[in-house]
Amino acid sequence: MPILDRSRLRALSFSVALPALLLPGLAGAQTAPVTQLDAVSITGTRSEKPIGEETGTVTVIQEKDLQRRSVHRPQDAVRYEPGVNVGNQPTRAGQGAYTIRGIGGNRVRVQVDGVKLPDYPASNPAYTRDTVDFDSLKRLEILRGPGSALYGSDALGGVVSYVTKDPSDYLNEVGRDWYVGGRANYDSADKSFGEGATAAGRVGAVEGLLNYTRRDGHEVKNKGAPKANPQDYSSDNLLGKLQVGPKDNRFRLTGEYLQRETDTNVATDRSATVLDSKGEDLTRRFRISLDHTYARPLGFIDQIDWKAYYTRASREEVTKQQRLTSGVPAYRFSDLDFTQDIYGGEVQAKSSATWFGMKHAFTYGVSLDETKTERPRNRYERNLRTGAVTQSFSGGPGVPPELFPNKTFPDTKTVQAGAYVQDEITTGAWTILPAVRFDYYKLTPSPDQAYANTNYQNFVVREFSDTAVSPKLGATYKIDDRFTLFGQYAHGFRAPPYDDANIGFTNGPSRYEILPNANLKPEESDGVEAGLRGKFKDGSSFAVSGFYNAYTDFIESTMIGTRQGITQYQSRNVSKATIWGFEARGEYRFLPDWGLIGSLAYAHGTNDDTDRPLDNVAPLILRAGLTYDHPTQNWGASVTATHYAEKSRVSDPSSFKVPSATTLDLAGYWDVSEQIGFTAGVYNLFDKKYYNYLDVSGFQSNRADMERYTQPGRTFMVGLTARW
């Protein structure tokens, strides 16, 4: 089969439920082993580099792997990634944020094509950054450990980088100047159907792409009782690209738009006073960016890249409740919004030189972005007997009524500027990689009447600014053509966020208030990692590493006293933490078409202030599997077993200790022709009841609705792809 056709068939592949263990008779159809090249990452060093040459741990999940598993949720994308986890909130919010080696939320930078995704307010963890459609991606890259030396703030725990498809990704597959394709899939975990279509074309030096995906589904099913709150959702994603010029002098214009609507029957809200509760959530994300690559000599500069972008994320969270207020039937309408706009730009250059017999490859640049964040809140209640409407709600003893509309923190403008330089030094078997970044950030709050409506104590909010320096030093040593030692030290930081610094809010009925704090210092981390990689001619490979990360000045809400019976909280730099552990993964190609795969991740986290365990650190997770790919690459299958050890280390003796569990997944793919491909998979084959530790982190062991947070039982996915 021609190489082009084989490449096209691989790109068409998904997963069919056919256990490789049942296919021993086909092992005789063998071909000579094919040299497998390392996946290439851009995230680790801001330039294309095989992951086998990285000084730390970088994972690349390719398009074919995302397609073969019909991935449409972050949790499914990292299903088999050691040390990386994503939770799910079954009451309303859904998929959570990425957690890397025990550090998650806004402490992990998430970006699309190098443009950072908007974050979410820590004061409302129901918001997430699940705003990327996986059908538009050609790969997902994950950098473990501090990444601030190249990315600045928000990369304290690592970087998750989405890379979207270009027109040439499709056109090169078919070897012509036009492409049309479609896809459809079904996931029983949330009873969702996804459909998509793609068109790409080339006219001379101009290339274009239009990709659209639609998905309709429901809540992610859990295995236990009570069940997850019933949901209906729909999402639309549109990606467009226009590229002009040859590869070494190319302009690219990109536009993205995602909209997701979710309706939830919030049964968990019901009580003696809340008779019924319905949630209507609308999430939107928009991005437009222009970038240019000039890869021709320009004096001492070998290549220069620049980009300018604007991105906006908004979430409207509406709750409609039937209530009893002082025994009188009432209807309450709440609208809690969040909007974030980011304007930014970046210039990066590369240069090379040979000094004293050593080769130097420099990567250096500057970046600047401005973020505007707003969180307006509105609420009214109508008395169903009299028809009277109020936007003023009881503040409790000694507290004025809460008046809507309001804001718990003022509108805030955040400016971040950075400059970085990295030198990749090669001498003999050694590669040494020093890097450093200098950052400046400034927060400017703009209090208005809506903020004054909650800040009746007249808490003072101030603008503030600071600087940070983030160094990194990494190295690899190539023992021979099979084995490579690697290691690095990296420093990370996270600037104080807008809501921790400037929130001012009093909740009279619950008798607490939160004070702003303009004296916050940035959170910091110092991480080291070292390991060994091996790669062999038969396609076998392995990587094993150990890591140690120390975190200081974590920002946490701390009780600081009382005022007239009201407990006062304030965000302060109070926590120190240590997380260490090890990870391993590998593949043994015992026959050209057969492979044994495995991975292991263990982490041990401690709050150094209290000497207690960290609840967000995963227990031991061990995976092993068997894969088979037919010599024609027309079809293949895999079986994967995952063992989750008991999470016995918890911060409180009364906390829930997640029990151990073992699950089994089957997956495979079949390309009927060059145009048609099928995939399917069965997950949790034996229908085990188990938990994702993130979903129940910090829960008390006697919680009545614990089983609501169990993972899905047996589920399946099927997919169909057609391309011309």
N, C-alpha and C positions, 0 to 999 in steps of 0.2 A: 504494500500500500504506500502511495507517495507520502512523503513527510507532511506535506500541507494537509492532506486528508486526515492523517492521524491526529494532527494538532487540532483540526476542526472537530473531530469526533471527541477528543478529550474535553474540549470546551462545551460540547453538547451534553456531557455526562451529568447525571444526578445519582440517585441511589435506589436499588431494587431489593426488597426483602428476600434474600436468598443466602442462607448461611454458608460461608466458605467451607465449613467443616464437612458439608455434604458433597463436596466437589473433588474428592481425591482422585477420581479417575481421569480428570482433565489435566493433572499435573504433568503428564507426559508430553503435552504439547508445549515444548519449551523453546525459547530463543536465547541467543547469546545475551548476557547482561548488558544493559544500556547504561552508560555513565549518567548519573543523575546530578544535575547542577543544583547548587544551593539556591534557595529563593533569595531574591534581592530586596533589600529594605532601603528606604530613604530616611526613616524616622531616627535611626540610631545615631547617624553622623551627619544628617542633612545632605547626604549625597548617596548615590547608588552604591551599595556595598553588599556582597553576599553575607548572609547572616552567620555563616561559619567563620567569618573574619571579624565579627564584632567583639569589642572588649567586654561587653555585658551580654545580657540575655534579651534578644529581640525575637518575637514570633511573627511570622507572616502566614496568614490564612488566605490561601489563594481562592480565586473566583470559582474554580471547579469544585473545591471543597464546600464552599458556601452553597453552590447549586445542588451538589449531590445530596446535601441534607436539607434542601429547601428552606434555608435559614431565613426567617423574617423577624426574629427577636434577638436582642443582644445575648440573652441567656443561652440560646441555642448556638450562637456563634462561638462561644467560649466553652461549650460543653466538655471538650476534651483538652482544654488548656490548663496545664499545671500552674497553680498559683494565681489564677485569675477567676473571679466569680462575679455573677450578677444576680441580684435578688428579685423577688416579685412580691408586690403588695396586693393581696386578694380582695381587699375591701373596696378599693377604688382606683388607686394610682397606677397599678400594673407594674411593668418592668422598672427596676431600679437602676442605680448607677454602677459603673464598673468598680470593683475592688481588686487591687493588685497587691498581693502579699500583705493583706490586712489593712491597707490604706485605700479609702474610696471617697465617693462623693465628689465635691469640688476640689479635692486635693489631688485628683487625677485629671490631667489635661486631656480633653477630647477635641479632635479637630477633623475637618473634612478638607482634603486637598490643601492642607497647611493652614486653613482658616479655622480659628478656634470656634467651637460651638458655644453659644450662650450657656451660662451656668443656671443655677436656680437658688432661691433664697434658703439658707439653712433654717430659717424660722418656719418654713413650710416644706418638710421633706417629702410631701406628697408629689411635688414636682420632680420631673426626671429630665434627662437628656436623651431619651429614646425618641429621637426625631430624625433618624436616618433610615432610608429604605435600602435594604440589603441587595435588592435586585439591580440597583444602580452602581454597585461596587465591582471593582476588579480585584481588590484585595483589602484586607484588614491587617494593620500592623500594631503590635503591642510592645512597648518598651517598658521593661520592669525596672523599678528603682528610680531614684531621683533623676529628673531630666532637665533641671533648671539651667544647666550650663549652656544649653542650646535653645531652650524654650521659655525660660524665665518663670514667672509666678504661675501657680496652678499645676506645675509638674512635680510637685513634692513627692508623690508616690509613683509616678510613671506617666506614660503618654499612650493614648489610644488614638490611632490615626486611620481614618477612612480615606480610601483613594478611589475616586469614581472613574468610570470607563471613559475612554476617548474614542472618537470615531475610528481611528486606525485599529483599535482593538478588535472591532467587528470586521472592518474591511480586509485586514490582513488574514483573517480566518478563512474567508471565501476567495481571496485572491482576485478581487475585482473592485470596481469603483462604486458599487451599491450593495446594500444589505437590507433585508427585511426579516424580522423574526418575531415570534410570539411565544408566550409561556403561560402555563396555568399550573396551580398546585393546590393541594388541600392538606390541612393540618388538623387532626382530630383533637389535639390538646385544647384548642380554643374554637373548634368547629369553624375554621376560617377558610375562605376561598380567596386565592390571589390570582389575578390575571395581569398580564403585561404585554406591551408591544414596543418594538424598537425599530427605528429606521435610521440608516446612516448612508452618507454619500460623499463622493469626492469629485470636484471639478477643477482640474489643474492643481494649483497649490492651496485650494480651499477645501476644507473638510467640515462636515456638519453631522450632528447627532441629535436625535430626539428620542427620549425614553420615558414611557409612562407606565405606572403600576397602580393597580387598584386592589384593595383587600377589604373584605367584609368578614367579621367574626364576632366572637363572644368572649366571655371571661375565660381565663385559663382554668381548666378543671383541676380540682384537688381530689386526693384519694379518700380523705376522711370525711367526717361530719362534725360540725355543720359545714355546708358548702360555701364556696366563694360567692360574694355578692353577684347577682345576675347582671350581665352587661351585654350591650350591643355596641359594636364599633365599626367604623368605616374609615379608610384612609386613602388618600390620593397623593401620588408623588410624581413630579414632572422634573426631568433633567434635560437641559439643552446645552449644547456646546457648538461653538464655531471657531475653527482654527484656520489661520492664514499664514502661509509662508512655509519654507522648508524646515526640517527638524532643527537645524542649528540657528535659525532666526525666525522663531515662530511666536505669533501672537495668539492668545486663546481667551475667548470670552465664554464664561460659564454662568448659567442661571439655574437655580434650584428652587422648587416650591413644594412643601409638604403640608398637608392638612389632615388632621385626625379628629374625628368626632366620636365621643364616647358617652353613652347613656347608661347610667348605673342605678339599679334599685338598691339604695344604700340601707339594706336591712340592718346593718350593724349600728345605725344611728338610732334605731327605735328604742323607746323607753316609755316610762309612764307619762311623760310630757310630749314626746315626739311620736306621733301616731303613724306617720309615713314620711319617707325621705327619698327624693329622687335627685340624682346628680346629672348634670349636662356639662360636659367638658369639651372645650374646643382648643386644640393646639395647632399652631401654625409656625412654620419656619421658612424663611426666605433668604436666599443668598444670591448676590451677583458679584462676580469677580473678573478682573482682567489681569492676565499675567503675560510675561514676555521672557523668552529664553534667547540669549545671544551667545552661542557657543563657538565664537570665532576669536582668534587672538586680538586683544585690544591693549597694546602695551604689555605690561606685566600681568594683565588679567587674562586668564584662559577662558573664563565663562562668567557671564553676569545674568542674574535672574531678578526680576522684580514683579511684584503683584500689588494691586490695590483692590480693596473689597468693602462690601457693606453686607451685613447680615442682621436679621431681626428675628427674634423668637417671641411669641406671645402665647399666653394660656389664659383662657377664660373659664373659671370654675363656678358654675351656677348650681345652687342647691335650692330645691323647692320642698318645703316641709308643711305637713298638716300637724298642728300642735295644739296643746292645751296650755294657755297662759293664764295662770291664776284660776284654772278651772274653766276658762272660756275658750271655745274653739277659735283657732287663728290660723292664718296662712302666712308663712315666713318665706321671703325671697332673699337669697344671699348671692352676691356676685363678687368673687374674689379674683382679681386679675393680676397678671404679671407680664411686663413687657421689658425687653432688653434689646437695645440697638448698639451694634458695634461697627465703627468705621476704622479702617486700618490700612496699613501698607508696610511693605518690607522690601529691602534690597539686599541681595546676597551675591557674593563674588567668590571665584575660585582662582587660585594661582598655584604654580608649582615651581620648584627650584631644586638644585642639587648643591649642597654645601658640605664641604669636608667629607665627601664620599657618601653622604646620607641624602636620600630623597625626601623632599618635603612637599606635602599637598595641603595647602591652606584653604580653609573655608571660613569666610568672615562676612559680617553683615550688620545691618541695623533694622530695627522694627519699631513701629509706633502704632498704638491703637487707642481709641477713645470709646468708652462704654457708657451708655446712658441707661439707667435702671429705674423702673417705676413699678409700684405695687399698690394700685388703688383698690379700696374695698368699699362695697356698698351693700346696704341691707334695709329692708323695710318689712313691716308686719301689719297685716290687715285683720282687724277684729271681724269675725264672720257673723257676729250678731248685730253690730252697729254699723259696720262698714268703715269705721275709723282706721286711718292709716298713720303709723308712726315710724320715724327713723331714729328714735331715741329709746335706748334700752337701759334698764336698771344697772347702776354701777355698784350696787351693794352698799353696806354701811360706810358712811364717811367718804364715798366716792361719787363724783358727779355722774349722771347718766352718760353712757357711751353714745356719741352722736355720729351718725353716718351721713354722707360718705366720709371715709377717713383713710389714713395710711399709718402703718406701724413704724415705718422709717421714711425719711424724706426722699424725694427724688435725688439721685446721686449720679454725678459724672465721675468716672474713673479714667485717668490717663496713665498709660504704661508705656515706657520707652526703654529700649534695650540695645546694647551693642555687644557682639560676641566675636570671638576668633578661636579657631581650632586648627591645630597643626598635626597632620598625620605623618610621622617620621618613620621611614623604613630603612633599616640597615641589617643586611644579612637575614637571619631568621626572625629578627625582632621587628615589631611594629609598635611604636609608642605614640600615644594620642593624648596630648594635653589640650585643654580647652578652658575658656573662662568667659563669663558673661557679666556685664554690668547693667543693672536695672534701676530705673527711677519710676516711682509711682506716686500718684496724687489723687486723693478723694475730695470731691467738692460737693457737699450736700446743699440742697435748695429747699428749705422748709417752706411749706405753704399752709393754707387754712386747713386742708384735709389732714395734714400731719398734726396741726395744732388741736384738732378735734380729739385726738387720743393722748396728746402730750399736755394734759391739763396741768401737770406739775412744772411745766416750762423747763424740762431738761435741756441743757445747752448742747447743741451739736456743732462741731467744728470741722473745718477742712484740715487735712493733714497730709504730709508727704514724707517720703523716706527713700533710701537707696539700699541696694543689696548687691553683693558680689557672690557669684556661684562658680567655683572652680571644679574641674574634673581632670583626672589623670587615669588613662587606661593603657593596657599593653597586651599584646599577644606574642607568643613564641611558638613558631612552627617547628616541632620536634623532628618531623619528617613529613612525607606526603600524606600521612594518615592521621597524625595526632597533633593537636594544637592546644597549648595552654593559654588561658585568658584570665584577665582580672582588671578591676578598676576601682577607683574611689570617685564618688560623686557627691556634691553638695546640692541640696535643694532648698527652696524657700517658697512661701505662699504669703502674699500680701494680705493684710487684714481686709476682710470683705465688707461691703457696704452696709449690710444689715447688722453684723456684729458690732461695727463701729458706731452706728448712728441710730439704732433702734431705740425708741422711747415709747413705752406702752404700759398701761395699767388695766388689768383685768379685775374689776371690782368684785364680781360674784365669786370668782375663784381665789380672790385675795392674794394676788401677786402682781408685781410690776417689774419691767425690764428697763434698765438704765443704759444710755449710750456710754461709749468709752473711746475717746479719741487718742488715748495713750497706748493703744495696742501695738505690740511689736510683731513683725512677721514670724510665722511658723517656720521652723528650719529642720533640716534633716541632713545627716551624714551617713552615707552608705558605702559599704565595701562588698565586693563580690569576686569570687575566684572559681575557676573550674577547668575542666578538660573536655575537649571535643574530639571525636574520631569519625572519620569518613573513609569508606573502603570501596574498592573497585566493583564489588558485586552489588553495590547500592545500599549496603548496610551503613548505619550511622548511629552515633549516640552523643549525648551531651549531659554532663553532670556538673552541678555548681552548688556552692554554699554562699549565703549572704548574711550580712549583719547590718541593720539599719537602726540608727539612734535618732529619735525625734525630740525636739525641744520647743518650748513655748507654744504648745498646742493651745488653740483658743477654745475655751469651753465656757458655757454659761455657769456662773458660780453664785451661790447664795452668799450675799454680803451683809444681810441684816434684816430688820423689820422696821416698818413705819406705820404706827397706828393699827397694828394687827395685820398689815399687808407685808408679805415676804418679798424682799427685794433681790433681784438677780442682776448680774452684769457679766458680759463677756470679758474674760481676762486670760492672760497668758499664764496658765497654771500647770499644765501637764507635761511630763516627760515620759517617753515610752521607748521600749526597745523591742524590736522584732528581728529574730534570726531564724534561719532554717536552711533547707536544701531542696533542690529540685533535680529531677533526672527524666530524660526521655530518650527513646531509641527505637530503632527498627533493625531487625535481623532478617536479611533476605536469604533464607535457607535454601530456596530454589529461585530461579530467575523471576517467576511470576507470583511467588508466595512470600509473605512477610509476617513475622511476629512483631507486634508493636507494643510499646508499654510506656508508662509515665508514672512519676511519683512526685508528690509535693507535700512537704511538711513545714510548718511554721510554728514558732513559739513566741508569743507576744506577752509583754508585761508592762503594766502601768507602773513606772518607777516611783511615782509619788505615793502610791498605795500598796505597792508590791503585790498587786492582784492581776490576774490574767486579763488580757484584752478580748472582749467578746467578738470583735469583728475579724479575728484571725481564724482561718479555716483549720479544721482537724486534718489528720493524715488522709490523703486521697490517693488511691492506687488504681491504675488502669492497665489492662492487658487485652490484647486482641490479635486476631488473625485476619489477614487481607489476601485477596486473590484478584489479579487482573489478567484477563485472557491476553495471549500474545498479540492478538489483533487490536487490542484496546477497545473492542466493541462492547464488552461487558465485564463486570467484576462485582465483587461482594466483600463484605467484612462483617465480623462479629466482635463486639467490644464489651468487656466486663469492667464495671467500675465498683470499687469498694470504698465506702465512706466510713472511716473509723468513728467511734463515739467521741463527741466533743465533751470531754470530761473536765477541761480547764475552763471555768466560768468565773466571772468577777464576784458573784454572790452565791453562797452555798444553796440558796433557795431558787436559783435560776434553773431554767430548763436545760438539761444536758441532752443534746441531740443524740439519739441512739444510732448505732452502727447499722449499715445496710449495704446490700450488694445488688446491683442492677445489671441487666444484660440488654444490649442493643444489637439489632441486625440491620444492615443497610446494603444497597447495591445499585447498579446502574446497567442499562441496556440501550445501546444505540442501534435502533432498527435499521437506519440508513444514515446517509450524510445529512439528511434534513430532519429526521425525527429521532428523539431520545426520550426514554422513560426513566424515572427514578422512583424509589419507594424506600421506606424504612419503618421498622417497628422498634419502639423505644420502651424501656422498662418491660421487657417481654413477659416476665413472670408476675407483673402487676403488684410489685412491692410497695408498701407504704413507707415513705421516707421523707426527710426534710432537707431543705437547703438551709444551712446554719444561719445565713444572712437574714432570712425571713423571720427567724424567731430569736434573733440576738437580743439578749437582755430580758427575755420573757420570764415571768415567774412559772415555776413548774406546775403550779395548781391552776393555771389559767384555764377557764372553762372551754374556750373556743380554740384550743391549741390545734386541733386537727384541721381547722380551716386553712392552716398554713402548710399542710402537706403538699408534696409535689404531685403532679399528675400520675395516675396509674398507667396501665398499658395504653399507648397512643401509637398512631401511625401517620406517616406523611407519604403522599404520592405526588408526582410531578410529571408534566409533559412539556417538551420543548420542540418547537418547529422553527426551522431557519432556511432561508433561501438566499 
